[in-house]
């Protein structure tokens, strides 16, 4: 019986995998794509954050209106008690999120700052926490400080 030798390719051609140069090229392509996409992602994140703040401030204003409407029929609800401004936290039960009363932590979640209820006569406002460089806060006319409170009856 004759001996048959298998035709084998040299060892260097049978290895599988990628060379270091190929890996570096792939990494360079990924880095270039990330450098192009990163500013867009950050910009859209800032936009969505500002939109969220504006939506929550609008919800607070609507809750104030609802509270004042209810106070016309319920004498226990009033923005003023004995000539003094009532505690704005009474408004909290009118702020509903996912079917439950929203607390301060839920109002602030995802905004990068603090949503302040303000006072009865002034608008709610937003205080940034390290987020002062968001240009959309100013572009969307989001109040960032409390408005002055006029005296009762003015």
N, C-alpha and C positions, 0 to 999 in steps of 0.2 A: 504494500500500500504506500503510495507516494505521500510525502509530507507537503502540505499546502501551507504556505506562509500568507498570513492576512496582510493585505495592503493597508498599512497604517500611515496616516498623515503624521508629520512631525508633531511633537508635543505642543508646541506653541500655537498651533491652529485649532486644537481641540478644547482649549480653555474657553469658558464662557464668562461674561462679565463686562464691565466697562473699564476703560483706562482712566487714569487720573485726568487727562486732558478732556475727555468726554464729560466727566463729572464736573469739571470746572466750567465748561461751556454751558452745561445745563444750569448750574448755579448762577452764572452771569445773566442768562436769559430770565431766570426767575427774579433776580435782583432788579433788572431793568423793568420788568412788568410791575413789580411792587413799587418802584419809584414813580412810575406813571400813575398808578391807581391810588396811592396813599393820599395825596392832596384831595382828591375827589371824595374819598371815603370820609376823611376828617371834615370836609366842608358839609357833606350831607348829614354827618352826625351833629354838627353845630346847628344846622337848619332844623333838624328834627327836635333837638333839645329846645330851641327857641319856640318852635311851634307848640311843643308840649307845655311850656311855661305859659304861653298866650292862651292856650285852651283851658288850663287850670285857673288862670286869673279870670277868664270869662265865666267859668263855672261858679267861681266865688261870687262874682257880681250877680249872676242869676239866682244864687242861693240867697243873697241879700234881698233881692226883689221879692222872692217867694216868702221869706221871713216877714218882710214888711206887709205883704198882702195878708198873710196869716194873722199878723198882729192887729189888723183891723177887725177881725172877728173873735180873737182870743185876747182877752185883757191881760193875761199873764205874759204875753209876748210884747215887748216894747223895746225900741232902740234907746229910749230915755227912761230912767227911773229916778223920780224925785229931782228932776232937772239935770241929772248927771247921765253921761253916756253909759249905757248898759255894756256889760262884758261882751265883746265880739265873739267869744268862744261859744255863745249860745247858738251861733250860726252853724256850728260843727255838725249838728244833726241833720242839716239840710244838704250837706256835702256827702253824696252817696257815690260809692265806687264798687262795682261788681255786686250790687245789691246790699252792701253793708255800709254803715257810717264810716266815712274816711277820717283817719287821724292825720296828725301833722306829718308823720313819717311817710305816709302814703302820698300826701300832697307833694312832698319834696322828692320822692323817688324818681330818679332819672333826669332831674332838672339840673343837677350840678350846683345847686344852691338851696335857698330857702324861700318858700312861698309864704309871705306874711299876709294875714287876713286884713291888716290895716285897721281902720275904724269905720264906724257906721256912715260917716259923711264923706270919707275919702275912699279912694280906690285901694284894692289890694295891690301889693307890689312884690317884686322879686329881688332878693339879695343874692348876688353871686358869691360863690366860695371858690376863688381861684379860677373863675370862668369869665373874667373881665374882658378877655380878648375875643369874645364871641360877637362878631359884627351884626348878627341877625337880631340880637336883643334890642339894639337901637333901631335897626331897620324896621322891625315889627312894632315899634313904639311901645315897648313893654316898660311900665313904670318900675324904676329901681330905687325909689325912696318914697317915704310916706308923704301924703299930701297933708297940708295943715288942716286941723280940725276946727271948724267954726263953732262958736258958742251956740248952745241950743236956742232955737227960735230965729236964727239969722238966715 
